[in-house]
Each structure stands twice: as C-alpha cells, then as structure tokens.
C-alpha cells in the first residue's frame, strides 16, 4: 500500500544526546524545523536557553530552527520522527511516548544494535508497538562531532517505499550531509548493529599490541561474518558492502572516536568490563554481541569473532583464550 508523501517541514527527534543533537543540526541546515525531545527537563531547559548541548556538543550553537523540549506533547502531530536513543532503552521510551505519536507516519531508527531483551531487530519491535507507522533506518559512517561541525558525511537512509525514501533524503540532505536511499531496511540494520561488535574486537587487538596486520585481518574477516549473517536475514550484498555496512565497519573499527573501540582498547589492556562501562557509559556493542551470537547460533551461522566478543564481555572467556582460539581455527579456503 502506498501513501502520499508529505512535504516534511518539521521533524521530531527523540533523544538529545550527541547523535540526536547532531542530526538536529543536520536537519536544520537542510531547512527543516526540528523538535528535539529529551527526557531530562533541566538539561532541555538549559539547552533551550543557552542554545547549546552543554554535555555533549558544548562548542556548537543550536540555530533557531531547533526547539529543545522535554514535553512529549511537542511530538504530537508530526509526520516524521527520528529515534536516536540507546537501543536497549528504545522500546520502553517509545511505549511511554506512544500516546503522543498517534499521528506519526514514519519512524526513522537511528539506533545501532539488536534489542537484547527480545533478541530482535528494532524495526520488528517498533512495528509491534506502532503498528500504524512506516519504519525506516538511518546508518552509515558518521560520528556526531563530524556531523555537528558540518564535515562531509555520507550515510544510508533505508525505507522500503521509494517515494518516502527519496522525499526524506531530499528533506534531510545538504551539501555536507548526504543520505543515500535504499529499500534494504534489514541490511542497514544489520550493518549498523554488527560494526559495534567488531569495533570492540578491533580495540582488543590494538590494546593487546598485536599489530596492524592482525587488525587488518580481523576487519576483513569481520566483514565476511557480517555478510554471512546478513544475507540469510534478508540483507542485500550491495548494502553490506556499502556505506552502512563496510563503510561504517571501517570507520568504527579504526577511529578512537568510537566508544565501542575505546571499550575494546581498555579490554585489550587488561581492564575489567564493569570498570570500563562505568567510565564510558553506554557501549552498544556489549548487548548486541550477545544478541547476535545467540541469533547466529540458532540459525547455525558461523561467527567466531562476534561469538568471542560476546563471551569476553560476558566473562566466560578470557581475552587470551579468545585470541588463541581464533588463531587455532583450521586452515581452509577463504570464504
């Protein structure tokens, strides 16, 4: 069933962290008006007065087009909302906000992970909670600080309906922020989730001082795992080898702007999981590793790197044993 696509002048963003604020800035530069919603009333009030996100992006001034608020009623009546919250909190947040989303037509998922509590893709869970709403996803090689500073960024915007996809790409796109449309929602979700797991693995390799050759090999094999997992779940090869798959994998496994990579670096240097989490805060790859490993096991998909990360963060496998196990895998044809 096809819907008329509205001219989307005002969009909503649920989540006023670094990435939510950066996307609000990108949308404002594209000429959109933005309702930026966050749960912390004091923080949102301060943001509205000072025109800055003091905690996450203190050096970037918010333009007048962005309206920071903690009032969920401000989301009522909007056609398009971007969901930019930690994946493991997303379902509860949307349930609480659902009375104000009755008129919503499109929810664009900007969370990167698998919901561990249910072991499901976020589009499936949101589809249950908001049955009347079309789902999309936005993912790709992008750090909040780069987008906020208007540095050149190209990402993937996944919506199954072509009219909606092209219209929203135009609504959010600008000379510095380039959203390329695809209909492959599942492939984009998988790339965005798995790259966080492999960033932890890359950090472990670097933190352990195993060398750039080992790190390059790990990234190549991680991409092979991503494809091996993604294709059976409906992802397309061109998506997995594109911006939201390989592109985001390369960025996240190589840059210390990635919190998942920094988590892995600390693990590789011998720090305890809980101590690192207390210092870094939300690390999406931790919960996603376990969820992905379980999904792969149920579907008999061989994913030794992701499974090793899941076991390390769960405390059932040491870093040394994980490395030894991966290096002792049988030599065979590369697939």
C-alpha positions as a printed Julia matrix, in Angstrom:
335×3 Matrix{Float64}:
  0.0     0.0    0.0
  1.38    3.43  -0.99
  0.86    6.68   0.83
  1.11   10.25  -0.34
  4.39   11.64   0.91
  4.02   14.91   2.83
  6.3    17.89   2.5
  8.15   17.34   5.75
  8.93   20.8    7.08
  9.02   19.89  10.78
 10.58   16.68  12.05
 10.86   15.3   15.57
 13.93   13.78  17.16
 13.59   11.56  20.23
 16.9    11.63  22.06
 19.04   14.7   22.75
 22.43   13.08  23.16
 25.36   13.8   20.87
 23.96   11.93  17.87
 20.42   13.23  18.28
 21.7    16.79  18.54
 24.0    16.32  15.54
 21.08   15.04  13.45
 19.0    18.01  14.59
 21.77   20.3   13.36
 21.93   18.44  10.02
 18.17   18.7    9.56
 18.19   22.41  10.43
 20.93   23.04   7.86
 18.71   21.29   5.33
 15.99   23.84   6.06
 13.84   21.75   8.41
 12.34   22.87  11.69
 13.2    20.41  14.46
 11.52   19.39  17.7
 14.38   17.92  19.75
 12.97   15.91  22.66
 14.95   14.69  25.67
 13.9    13.13  28.99
 15.92   15.43  31.27
 13.79   18.52  31.86
 16.62   20.54  33.39
 19.03   19.7   30.57
 16.47   20.51  27.88
 15.57   23.79  29.54
 19.25   24.71  29.72
 19.67   23.77  26.07
 16.73   25.95  25.07
 18.11   28.94  26.96
 21.82   28.63  26.18
 21.3    27.23  22.65
 23.96   24.58  23.25
 24.08   20.95  24.3
 26.4    21.62  27.23
 27.11   17.95  27.95
 27.7    16.52  24.5
 28.45   19.28  21.98
 29.22   22.39  24.05
 31.04   24.24  21.25
 28.2    24.09  18.71
 25.47   26.73  18.77
 21.96   25.49  18.04
 20.13   27.5   15.36
 16.7    28.94  15.97
 15.09   26.18  13.87
 15.8    23.67  16.67
 13.34   23.6   19.57
 14.73   21.64  22.56
 11.99   20.34  24.85
 11.17   17.73  27.48
  7.43   17.99  26.77
  6.3    14.88  24.87
  3.21   16.73  23.66
  5.52   18.67  21.35
  5.87   15.49  19.26
  2.12   15.25  18.59
  1.04   15.84  15.03
  4.43   15.25  13.42
  4.65   13.06  10.32
  8.28   12.04  10.73
 10.26   11.31  13.92
 13.86   10.13  14.26
 14.5     7.72  17.16
 18.0     8.43  18.49
 18.27    6.68  21.87
 20.3     3.7   23.15
 18.95    0.56  21.51
 18.31   -1.25  24.79
 16.11    1.62  26.04
 14.25    2.24  22.79
 11.2     0.05  23.35
 10.39    1.44  26.8
 10.86    5.04  25.63
  8.56    4.56  22.65
  5.91    2.84  24.79
  5.92    5.82  27.14
  5.71    8.3   24.27
  3.2     6.37  22.15
  0.14    8.43  23.27
  1.8    11.42  21.58
  2.67    9.55  18.39
 -0.83    8.68  17.22
 -0.49   10.72  14.03
  3.02    9.59  13.21
  3.56    8.22   9.71
  7.26    7.37   9.67
  9.71    6.42  12.44
 13.34    6.61  11.33
 15.52    4.37  13.51
 18.91    5.94  14.22
 19.85    3.39  16.91
 22.53    0.83  16.06
 22.08   -2.51  17.76
 19.92   -5.56  18.43
 17.41   -5.46  21.27
 18.98   -7.99  23.65
 15.91   -8.48  25.84
 13.94   -9.81  22.88
 16.77  -10.83  20.57
 15.04   -8.96  17.76
 15.72   -6.25  15.23
 14.47   -2.88  16.35
 12.25   -2.42  13.3
 10.33   -5.56  14.29
  9.81   -4.34  17.87
  8.82   -0.82  16.85
  6.46   -2.27  14.26
  4.66   -4.09  17.06
  4.41   -1.01  19.25
  3.45    1.38  16.45
  1.56   -0.8   14.02
  0.26    2.17  12.03
  3.72    3.62  11.39
  6.1     3.01   8.5
  9.66    2.1    9.61
 12.99    3.3    8.27
 16.61    3.4    9.4
 19.49    5.85   9.1
 23.01    4.45   9.42
 26.47    4.8    7.99
 30.0     6.05   8.67
 29.28    9.09  10.79
 30.42   10.49  14.11
 28.28   13.03  15.92
 31.12   15.54  16.21
 31.78   15.44  12.46
 28.11   15.9   11.54
 27.68   18.66  14.13
 30.65   20.55  12.65
 29.2    20.16   9.13
 32.08   17.99   7.92
 31.31   15.95   4.77
 29.3    12.84   5.68
 27.55   10.22   3.53
 25.12    7.73   5.07
 22.35    5.33   4.07
 18.66    6.02   4.56
 16.6     2.83   4.38
 12.85    2.94   3.73
 11.09    0.24   1.76
  8.8     2.73  -0.02
 10.71    4.57  -2.76
  8.59    7.73  -2.63
  9.14    8.11   1.1
 12.83    7.28   0.79
 13.58    9.82  -1.9
 11.43   12.5   -0.28
 13.15   12.13   3.09
 16.61   12.04   1.52
 15.82   15.41  -0.02
 14.33   16.72   3.23
 17.43   15.85   5.28
 20.17   16.23   2.7
 22.53   19.18   2.36
 25.93   19.79   0.71
 27.69   18.36   3.79
 25.17   15.65   4.78
 24.34   13.14   2.05
 21.69   10.48   2.83
 21.54    7.89   0.03
 18.28    5.96  -0.21
 17.86    2.18  -0.23
 14.86   -0.09   0.26
 17.01   -2.6    2.2
 15.95   -1.85   5.77
 17.21   -5.14   7.2
 20.63   -4.85   5.6
 21.11   -1.36   7.04
 20.04   -2.52  10.5
 22.47   -5.45  10.4
 25.43   -3.35   9.31
 24.79   -0.77  11.99
 24.48   -3.39  14.71
 27.41   -5.63  13.84
 30.01   -2.93  13.29
 29.84   -2.08  17.01
 30.66   -5.66  17.96
 33.62   -5.73  15.6
 34.83   -2.36  16.87
 35.22   -3.98  20.29
 37.23   -6.79  18.7
 39.41   -4.3   16.82
 40.04   -2.4   20.03
 41.09   -5.6   21.8
 43.61   -6.33  19.04
 45.03   -2.81  19.22
 45.01   -2.71  23.02
 46.85   -6.02  23.12
 49.52   -4.67  20.81
 49.02   -7.39  18.2
 49.93   -5.14  15.27
 48.28   -3.56  12.25
 48.5    -6.77  10.2
 46.35   -8.61  12.74
 43.92   -5.7   12.89
 43.52   -5.6    9.1
 42.93   -9.35   9.03
 40.32   -9.07  11.75
 38.43   -6.32   9.91
 38.43   -8.36   6.7
 37.13  -11.44   8.47
 34.6    -9.35  10.37
 33.19   -8.16   7.05
 32.95  -11.77   5.9
 31.0   -12.59   9.07
 28.74   -9.58   8.51
 27.86  -10.86   5.03
 27.45  -14.44   6.24
 24.95  -13.24   8.84
 23.26  -10.51   6.84
 22.29  -12.37   3.68
 20.19  -15.11   5.36
 18.31  -12.44   7.32
 17.37  -10.57   4.16
 20.18   -8.04   3.82
 21.49   -7.38   0.32
 25.15   -7.72  -0.65
 25.32   -4.2   -2.09
 24.04   -2.78   1.2
 26.5    -4.75   3.3
 29.38   -3.64   1.06
 28.14   -0.04   1.05
 28.09    2.9    3.43
 26.05    1.33   6.22
 27.96   -1.96   6.1
 31.6    -1.88   5.1
 31.83    1.91   5.35
 30.64    2.06   8.94
 32.68   -1.04   9.81
 35.91    0.61   8.64
 35.19    3.86  10.48
 34.17    2.27  13.75
 36.95   -0.3   13.88
 39.67    2.28  13.16
 38.8     5.52  14.97
 39.08    6.19  18.68
 36.04    8.46  18.39
 34.16    5.15  18.59
 33.15    4.32  22.16
 33.0     0.64  21.21
 36.6     0.77  20.01
 37.71    2.52  23.19
 35.94   -0.17  25.22
 37.86   -2.83  23.31
 41.15   -0.99  23.75
 40.65   -0.98  27.52
 39.75   -4.7   27.47
 42.88   -5.45  25.49
 44.96   -3.58  28.06
 43.57   -5.74  30.84
 40.88   -3.55  32.42
 37.74   -5.14  33.86
 34.48   -4.94  31.89
 32.44   -3.21  34.62
 35.13   -0.64  35.34
 35.28    0.31  31.66
 31.49    0.52  31.39
 31.33    2.77  34.42
 33.8     5.14  32.78
 32.44    5.1   29.22
 28.7     4.79  29.74
 26.58    3.17  27.03
 28.54    0.83  24.74
 26.04   -0.57  22.23
 28.25   -3.45  21.12
 28.15   -5.14  24.53
 24.48   -6.12  24.46
 24.46   -6.57  20.69
 27.32   -9.09  20.84
 25.28  -11.47  22.97
 22.11  -10.99  20.92
 23.92  -11.51  17.61
 25.78  -14.55  18.9
 22.51  -16.13  20.05
 20.77  -15.39  16.72
 23.72  -16.83  14.8
 23.76  -19.97  16.95
 20.02  -20.56  16.49
 20.4   -20.21  12.74
 23.67  -22.22  12.52
 25.69  -19.29  11.18
 29.41  -19.45  11.94
 30.52  -16.16  13.53
 33.67  -16.84  15.56
 34.67  -13.19  16.07
 31.26  -11.99  17.22
 30.88  -15.06  19.44
 34.3   -14.47  21.0
 33.4   -10.85  21.79
 30.12  -11.98  23.35
 31.94  -14.48  25.56
 34.6   -11.97  26.61
 32.1    -9.3   27.68
 30.0   -11.96  29.44
 33.07  -13.03  31.42
 33.04  -16.63  30.2
 36.18  -16.35  28.06
 39.43  -14.51  28.63
 40.98  -12.28  26.0
 43.98  -14.63  25.84
 41.81  -17.7   25.3
 39.73  -15.91  22.66
 42.81  -14.9   20.68
 44.29  -18.38  20.97
 41.04  -19.98  19.83
 40.71  -17.73  16.78
 44.35  -18.28  15.77
 43.98  -22.06  16.03
 40.96  -22.32  13.74
 41.55  -24.82  10.89
 43.28  -23.53   7.77
 40.93  -23.76   4.81
 39.84  -21.93   1.67
 38.95  -18.3    2.31
 35.17  -17.73   2.22
